[in-house]
Amino acid sequence: MNSVPKPGRATDRWRLWAALIAVAAVVLLAQMPLAGWLAASESWVREHPAAGSLAYLGACTVGSILFMPGSVIGVTAGYLFGLPAGFVLAAAGGALGAIAAFLSARTIGRSWVFAHLSAHPRLRALDRALYQQSFVIVMLSRLSLVIPFSVLNYLFGMTGVRKIPYGVASAIGLIPNMALWAYVGSLARDVGELLSGELDSGPYGRVLVGVGLVALVLVVAVIHRTASRALQARVGE
């Protein structure tokens, strides 16, 4: 039988420094003039579409590690590249960012989580459930707009969720949300309108919110059922 993967051998000091650097980077990023960057990027992307696409994917990868919201990834792609190119890049950028943040969390935080599971049978059962139902849980979670993109990346990275199912399920599950955000971004006529938050996602957005709420309920049900079975099996040993 396969077992939940154990954490790597990263030292506590290395993980502490990595966490401090990440926090400092997030604070620094929050102070950056986003409007100015987008305005400058718009003209540069039009002149260099291929290089702009690669730069965008790189920014998504790094930005996701620094807790960039999924909505920012999507609307930026829609605004800079339009549809359908913006949707394709948003889906790819979201998947790359999700994987990068997951691996960062798996390296930095998994050891700490794993060390605290042995004393808590219920948490150990929950971790086992995430391991056994990785694809289903990740897929349903990605369909929900309720749980923030960056939170899911790090949450799954610190648990027993398997890498390959996580990557595949994230890439597929992010498609509807990224389509919505890219569409919203493509509606903006300028940077000011994009950052105003007043763009309407239309009926598609409202439908997606409903689907997301249903998916969230299913996630809770799947985790509860699988964790309960794992806990009962543990007690019966």
C-alpha positions in Angstrom: 0.0 0.0 0.0 1.2 3.5 -0.8 1.9 5.7 2.2 1.6 9.4 2.7 4.9 11.0 1.5 7.2 12.2 4.3 8.7 15.6 4.3 12.1 16.5 2.9 15.2 17.2 4.9 15.2 21.0 4.8 16.5 22.4 8.1 14.4 24.5 10.4 16.9 27.4 10.0 16.6 27.2 6.2 12.8 27.2 6.3 12.8 30.1 8.7 15.0 32.2 6.4 12.9 31.3 3.4 9.7 32.3 5.2 11.2 35.6 6.3 12.3 36.4 2.7 8.9 35.5 1.4 7.2 37.8 3.9 9.6 40.7 3.0 9.0 40.1 -0.7 5.2 40.2 -0.2 5.5 43.5 1.7 7.8 45.0 -0.9 5.5 43.9 -3.7 2.5 45.5 -2.0 4.3 48.9 -2.2 5.0 48.7 -6.0 3.0 51.0 -8.3 0.9 48.4 -10.0 -1.0 50.9 -12.2 2.3 52.2 -13.6 3.6 48.7 -14.3 0.5 47.7 -16.2 0.5 50.8 -18.3 4.1 50.3 -19.2 3.6 46.6 -19.8 0.7 47.2 -22.2 2.7 49.0 -24.8 5.7 46.7 -24.4 3.5 43.6 -24.9 2.0 45.0 -28.0 5.5 45.5 -29.5 6.9 42.2 -28.3 4.0 39.7 -28.0 6.2 36.6 -27.8 8.6 38.0 -25.2 5.6 39.5 -23.4 3.9 36.1 -23.1 7.1 34.5 -21.6 7.5 37.4 -19.2 3.9 37.1 -18.1 4.3 33.4 -17.4 7.4 34.1 -15.4 5.7 36.8 -13.4 2.8 34.4 -12.7 5.2 31.7 -11.4 7.1 34.1 -9.1 4.0 36.1 -8.1 2.1 33.0 -7.1 4.9 32.1 -4.7 4.4 35.6 -3.2 0.6 35.0 -2.8 -0.6 36.7 -6.0 -4.4 36.2 -6.2 -5.7 34.1 -9.1 -8.0 36.9 -10.1 -5.0 39.2 -10.7 -3.4 36.5 -12.9 -6.6 36.2 -15.0 -7.6 39.8 -15.4 -4.1 40.9 -16.2 -3.9 38.4 -19.0 -7.2 39.4 -20.4 -6.3 43.1 -20.3 -2.8 42.7 -21.8 -3.4 40.0 -24.4 -7.2 40.1 -25.0 -9.3 37.0 -25.7 -8.6 34.2 -26.5 -4.8 34.6 -26.1 -5.3 36.0 -22.6 -7.4 33.0 -21.5 -4.7 30.5 -22.7 -2.0 32.5 -21.0 -4.1 32.9 -17.8 -4.7 29.1 -17.7 -1.0 28.3 -18.2 0.2 31.0 -15.8 -2.3 29.9 -13.1 -1.2 26.3 -13.4 2.5 27.2 -13.3 2.0 29.5 -10.4 -0.1 26.9 -8.5 2.7 24.2 -9.0 5.4 26.6 -8.0 3.7 27.7 -4.8 2.8 24.1 -4.0 6.4 23.0 -4.2 7.5 25.9 -2.1 5.1 25.0 0.6 6.0 21.3 0.4 9.7 22.2 0.9 9.2 24.8 3.6 6.2 23.8 5.6 5.6 20.0 5.1 8.1 19.0 7.7 6.5 21.0 10.4 3.0 19.7 9.6 4.2 16.1 9.4 5.9 16.4 12.8 2.7 17.4 14.5 0.4 14.7 12.9 1.5 11.8 15.1 -0.1 13.3 18.2 -3.4 14.0 16.5 -5.2 11.0 15.0 -8.0 13.1 13.4 -5.5 15.4 11.7 -3.6 12.3 10.5 -6.8 10.9 9.1 -7.5 14.2 7.3 -4.0 14.1 5.9 -4.6 10.6 4.7 -7.8 11.6 3.1 -6.1 14.4 1.1 -3.5 11.8 0.0 -6.0 9.2 -1.1 -8.4 11.6 -2.9 -5.8 14.1 -4.1 -7.2 14.6 -7.6 -10.9 14.8 -6.7 -10.3 17.2 -3.8 -8.0 19.5 -5.7 -10.2 19.5 -8.7 -13.4 20.4 -6.8 -11.5 23.0 -4.7 -10.2 24.8 -7.9 -13.8 25.1 -9.1 -14.7 27.2 -6.1 -14.2 30.9 -6.0 -14.8 30.9 -2.2 -11.3 29.6 -1.3 -8.5 32.0 -2.4 -6.1 30.6 -5.1 -3.0 31.4 -3.1 -4.4 29.8 0.1 -5.1 26.5 -1.7 -1.6 26.4 -3.2 0.1 26.5 0.2 -2.5 24.5 2.0 -2.2 21.6 -0.4 1.6 21.9 -0.4 1.8 21.4 3.4 -0.5 18.3 3.4 -0.2 14.8 1.9 -1.7 15.8 -1.5 0.3 14.0 -4.2 2.3 16.1 -6.7 1.1 14.8 -10.0 -2.6 14.6 -9.2 -2.3 18.1 -7.8 -0.7 19.5 -10.9 -3.1 17.9 -13.3 -6.2 18.7 -11.3 -5.1 22.3 -10.8 -4.4 22.8 -14.5 -7.9 21.5 -15.4 -9.8 22.9 -12.5 -8.5 26.5 -12.9 -9.8 26.7 -16.5 -13.3 28.0 -15.7 -12.1 30.6 -13.2 -9.3 31.8 -15.5 -11.8 32.1 -18.4 -14.0 34.3 -16.2 -11.1 36.5 -15.0 -9.6 36.8 -18.5 -12.9 37.8 -19.9 -13.4 40.5 -17.2 -9.9 41.8 -17.9 -10.5 42.0 -21.6 -13.5 44.3 -20.9 -11.3 47.0 -19.4 -10.6 50.0 -21.6 -7.7 51.3 -19.5 -5.7 50.6 -16.4 -7.9 52.8 -14.2 -11.0 50.8 -15.2 -9.2 47.5 -14.7 -8.1 48.4 -11.1 -11.5 50.0 -10.2 -13.1 46.6 -9.5 -16.3 47.8 -11.1 -16.2 45.5 -14.2 -19.2 43.1 -14.3 -18.5 39.4 -14.9 -22.1 39.0 -16.2 -24.3 35.9 -15.9 -21.3 33.5 -16.5 -19.7 34.8 -13.4 -22.8 34.3 -11.3 -23.2 30.8 -12.6 -19.6 30.0 -11.8 -20.1 31.3 -8.3 -23.0 28.9 -7.9 -21.0 26.0 -9.3 -18.2 26.9 -6.9 -20.4 26.7 -3.9 -21.7 23.3 -4.9 -18.1 22.2 -5.4 -17.1 23.4 -2.0 -19.9 21.3 -0.4 -18.7 18.3 -2.3 -15.1 18.9 -1.2 -16.2 18.9 2.5 -18.2 15.7 1.9 -15.4 13.8 0.2 -12.8 14.8 2.8 -15.2 14.0 5.7 -16.1 10.5 4.3 -12.5 9.6 3.4 -11.1 10.9 6.7 -13.7 9.0 8.7 -12.8 5.8 6.9 -9.1 6.3 7.6 -9.8 7.1 11.2 -11.9 4.0 11.7 -9.3 1.8 10.0 -6.7 3.3 12.3 -8.7 2.6 15.4 -9.4 -1.0 14.2 -5.7 -1.8 13.8 
